[in-house]
Amino acid sequence: MSTFFQALGQSVGRFLADEEGVTAIEYGLIAALVAVAIVVAVTALGTELSAIFANICLKLKGTAC
């Protein structure tokens, strides 16, 4: 049974020492932050653009669109 725990300890030690996946996680976090920034920007611009087009329509037609 102690051989099992030694092998388990070695496997866990190798897993904790392996830093190869850390870079992928960091890139994933950066991509998530960029996606959030894009969503916020598009939402803000979409609302503003809608107001601009409504204003243009109001000036062209003379009534609300």
C-alpha positions as a printed Julia matrix, in Angstrom:
65×3 Matrix{Float64}:
   0.0    0.0     0.0
   2.88   2.38    0.67
   4.02   1.93   -2.95
   0.64   3.23   -4.06
   0.98   6.33   -1.87
   4.56   6.9    -3.08
   3.4    6.74   -6.7
   0.46   9.0    -5.89
   2.76  11.49   -4.15
   5.15  11.5    -7.1
   2.3   12.03   -9.55
   0.9   14.92   -7.52
   4.39  16.42   -7.2
   4.94  16.25  -10.96
   1.51  17.79  -11.57
   2.21  20.7    -9.21
   5.67  21.29  -10.68
   4.4   21.29  -14.28
   3.97  24.91  -15.41
   3.14  24.18  -19.02
  -0.6   24.7   -18.56
  -0.14  28.0   -16.75
   0.53  29.87  -19.97
  -2.66  28.54  -21.55
  -4.66  29.65  -18.51
  -3.13  33.12  -18.68
  -3.97  33.43  -22.37
  -7.5   32.28  -21.61
  -7.9   34.95  -18.94
  -6.58  37.63  -21.28
  -8.99  36.51  -24.0
 -11.88  36.62  -21.52
 -10.96  40.16  -20.47
 -10.75  41.28  -24.1
 -14.16  39.73  -24.78
 -15.68  41.57  -21.81
 -14.15  44.85  -23.01
 -15.59  44.31  -26.5
 -19.06  43.56  -25.13
 -18.99  46.69  -22.96
 -17.78  48.87  -25.86
 -20.33  47.5   -28.32
 -23.16  47.92  -25.82
 -22.18  51.54  -25.12
 -21.72  52.37  -28.8
 -24.92  50.58  -29.77
 -26.98  52.69  -27.41
 -25.29  55.86  -28.58
 -25.68  54.98  -32.26
 -29.34  54.21  -31.74
 -29.84  57.67  -30.25
 -27.95  59.3   -33.12
 -30.04  57.54  -35.78
 -33.26  58.37  -33.92
 -32.2   62.03  -33.87
 -31.4   61.97  -37.6
 -34.76  60.35  -38.33
 -36.54  62.95  -36.19
 -34.86  65.79  -38.08
 -35.63  64.24  -41.49
 -39.26  63.33  -40.81
 -40.12  65.95  -38.24
 -41.72  63.32  -36.03
 -40.4   60.5   -33.87
 -39.53  57.32  -35.75
